[in-house]
């Protein structure tokens, strides 16, 4: 087996984007807007949006994110899998005003949205690094917040390749500790 095939198989099984090592890597992430920065080994988004160049089809995607405040009026944040040009196939956690939700679109653009109560099971999600996980396979999409299953979506076809995308539309500091990808079906670089 060639070195390239070995590298591909390793990435296909599991990949960790660790800002402590990679910082804000312009070869992996594109700055869509604003100015992402590095603070104590984390990517900080303050009125900024980033998207990976690589796109993925199927897999488990963990975003370790610190949302600084509970959802309130005028909040605009999201993280997950989303193309910039279209919502088709997208799946992401979303804070719009005081509503926290998980949204997914099938390949035809049909939306399914689940509202998620903030700080479930007496947990404090704002101001702490929390694992938000998207499990995506041929049967649909499941979303977890801090190990709690918060949404299950089984709508239409979800097979379009999608980049990782994180956005903070507010002037507060939203931090990304790391992103872990496992069981990746395929990727396009």
N, C-alpha and C positions, 0 to 999 in steps of 0.2 A: 504494500500500500504506500502511496506517495505521501510526502509531508503535507501537501495541500489537502489531500483527502483526510489525513489524520486531524489536521486543524479544523476542517469543516465538521467532521464528526464530533469533535470535542465541543465546538460552539453549538452544534445542533442539540446536544444533550443538555448542556448547562452553560450559562454565561453570567458573570456578575460584572456590572458596571460599578466600580468602586471609585468615587471621586478622590478618596485619600491617595490613591495611586495615579489615577488618570487625570485628576483635576477636571476642568471643563475642556474636554477634548473636542476641538473643532473638526476633527476627522470623523467623530462619531455623532456629535450633536450639531445641529444648525441652530443658530440664534435666529428665531423668527421675528422677535421684537424685543425691545428693551436691552438691558445689559446684565446677563447672568454673572454672578461672581462666586468666588470660593471663600468660604468662611469656616474655619476650624474643620477642614476636611469634608465639608458638605457643599453641594451646589445650592446657591441661594438665588431665588427668583423674587425680585421686587419689581412689580409692573413689567414682567418679562415672560416670554414664551420660548420654549425650546422643543425641537423635534429631532428624532434620530434620522440619519440618512437611511439606515437599514430598515427594511420592512419585514414583518413576520406573519406567518400563517400558522395558527394554532399554537398552544403551549400554555405554560403557567407563568404568569408575570407578576412579580412582587415589587411594589413601589413602597419604599420606606420613606415616608413623608411626614414632616412636621407642619401642620396647619396651625398658624399662630393664634387664631381666634375662632370661636364658635361661629357657625353661619349666622350672619346678621344682614340687615338691609345694606345694599350696595356692595356685597361680596361677589366676586367673580373668580373662580378657580376651577381647574380640572386637571386630572392625570389619568393616563391610560393609553389606549390605542386609538389613534385618530389621524386621518389624513387632513391636511390643511384645505385642500380644494373641495372636498365633499364629505358629508357625514356618512356616506354609504359604507357599511360594514363596521363603523366605529363602535367602540365599547369603552366607557370611561366613568370614573367617579366625577361628580359635578357639584359645585356649590354655586348656586345662583341666588343672590339675596340671602334669605334665611332658610332656604331649602337645600338639604343635602340629598343627593340621589345617585343612583347608578343608571346609566343610559346605554342602550345598545340599539344599533340600527342594522337591519339586514342589508344584503347587497342591493336591494331595490330602494333603500332609504326609508323603510318603515320603522318607526320608533317604538321601543318598549322602554318605559321608565319606571323605576321603583324608588319611592321616597324612603329614605333611611332616617330613623330617629337618631339625632346626634347624641353621643356619649351613652350608647346602650349598655345595659348591665352594669350601671354605675361606674363606667370607665370614663376617664378624662382623655378625650382624643385631641383637643386643642392644646397647643403648647408642648406636645410630646411627640416623639417619633413613633408612628404607628405603621404596622404592615397592612397595606391595602393590596389584596391579591385578586387577580383575574385569572380564572381557569377557563380556557377556551378550547373546545374540541368540536368534532363534527356534530355532536348532539346539541350544542348550545353554549351558553356562557353562564358561569357562576361567579359571584363577587363576594369577597370576604373583607371585613374590616376588623382588624385586631382579632383574627381567628374566628369571628362570628360570620356565619353565612347570612348575607344581607339581601341577596337577589339571585334569582335563577331565571334566565331568559332563554326560551326556546322558540325563537321566531325566525322564519325564513332561512335563507342560506347566509352563513357568515363565513365566507371563504376568501375575501379579498385580502391581499397583503396589506398590513398596517404598520406605520412607524409608532414608536413610543413618543408620547407627547405630554408635556407638562406646562401648565400656564397659571400664572398668578396675575390677574388683572388689577390687583390692588397695590398700594404703596407700602404694605407691610411685608415682612420677611417670611417667605415659605421656603423651607429647606428640604433637600433630597439627600438622604444619607447614602443610599445605594439602590440599585435596581437589579433584581435577580430574575433571570429567565431560565426555564427548564422545560424539558419535553417539547422543544420547538419542532413544529412540523416541517417548516421550511423557512428560509430567509432569502431576501434579495438585498445585495449591498449596493 
